[in-house]
């Protein structure tokens, strides 16, 4: 592998590491809260917002215009408000059902919107499916700064976020205003998802969020150990997926998704042996 190829892959690989860092952490909260598909739903809502923004004259049909990002972010805030306000302790309707309905509606609405933007269909496809190989160093740095700020926000308020995530069946027992903290969680999550979808697409973002956390739960009970395992897995899978996509001439995003699946299956298969020795 010559230096030209390494330079070409450097930005996508660093971007995948940044995605691993923030999504593996958020995934711990998502899995604990039992809202597994919230990432897919918010990502699809963000994609819907971006699709509608491209149709508006103010964007000039440019999917990379700043107004597209802000409208997309506004849609995710609406989704965050819906998810936080509809959580009721003894609700007859599970929160996951609301999340799934929002995903289905946002997906259908995106298809309808895309049918009116045939000239921008290729750009919209890249936005929805993702093309991590096309990421630039400017996008990497901008994303790193944003995710760093989100990470500091979550570190500063880690106690209420963790308390509500670990007591998701009875959030009132924490004594916190759980609706407010839920909104802050989903809103900050929306910042991450809006940027991540533009870089990596809906499916890859979902894998970065859920798979490392699920794999970590196979081997650890404590949050700290789960994060360590999730970050390690995400780093290894990112490197392996990028390398395989290059060697086999395959789409990078889809290759990383499938690599996540294979590695998770292997980790689950060897778990009995590892835990027996422990």
Residue, then its C-alpha position, 0 to 999 in steps of 0.5 A: x500500500x503506497x503513500x498516496x493510498x494511505x493519504x487518501x484513506x487518512x481522513x475517512x479513517x480519522x472520521x470513523x474514529x471520531x464517529x466511534x468515540x461519540x457514538x459508542x458513548x451515546x450507545x451506552x445510554x441508548x441501550x440502557x434506555x431501551x430506545x434502540x432505534x432512536x438513532x435511526x429515527x433521528x437520523x431519518x428525521x435529519x435526512x428529511x429536514x435536509x431533503x426539504x431544505x434542498x427543495x427550498x429556493x434559499x438553498x439553491x439546490x446545494x446539499x452542502x449549503x449551511x442552511x441545509x444543515x440548520x434546517x436538518x438540525x431544526x427537524x432533529x430538535x422537533x424529533x427530540x421534543x417529541x421523544x422527550x414529551x411522550x415518555x410517560x411512566x405508565x403509558x400504554x404505548x411504549x416509547x419505542x413504538x413512537x420512535x418507530x412510527x416517526x422513523x416510518x413517517x420520516x422515511x416515507x416523507x423523504x421518498x415523497x420529497x425526493x420524487x420532487x427533486x430528481x435533479x438532485x437525486x444523486x446528492x440526496x442518495x449520498x446524503x442518505x446512504x453516506x460516502x465516508x470516503x469523500x469526507x474532507x479534512x475540513x469536515x473532519x476537523x469541524x466534526x471533531x470540534x462539534x463532537x468534542x463540545x458535545x462530549x464536554x457537555x455530557x461529561x459536565x452533566x454525566x450524573x443526571x444523564x446516567x441516573x435517568x438512563x439507568x433508571x429508565x423504567x422509573x425516571x421519577x425516582x431520580x428526583x430530576x426533571x426527566x423530561x428536561x434532561x431527556x430533551x437535552x439528551x435527545x437534542x445533543x444527540x440530534x447535533x451528533x446525528x445531523x453531522x454523522x448522517x451527512x458523513x456516513x449515512x443512516x446505516x453506518x451511524x446506526x452501527x456505530x451507535x448500537x453494535x459496540x455497546x451491544x458487544x460491550x454488554x456481552x463482556x462487562x457490567x460497568x459503564x467504564x469497561x463497556x466504553x473501553x470495549x466499545x471504543x476498542x471494537x469501533x477502532x478495530x472494525x473501522x480500520x478493518x472495514x476501510x482496509x477490506x473495502x480497499x482490497x476488495x473494491x467494495x463500498x466503504x460504508x457497507x463494508x464497515x457495516x458488514x464488518x461490524x456484524x461479523x466481529x459482533x458474531x465472533x465476539x458472541x461466539x467466543x464469549x463462553x470461552x472467555x467468561x469461563x476462563x475469567 
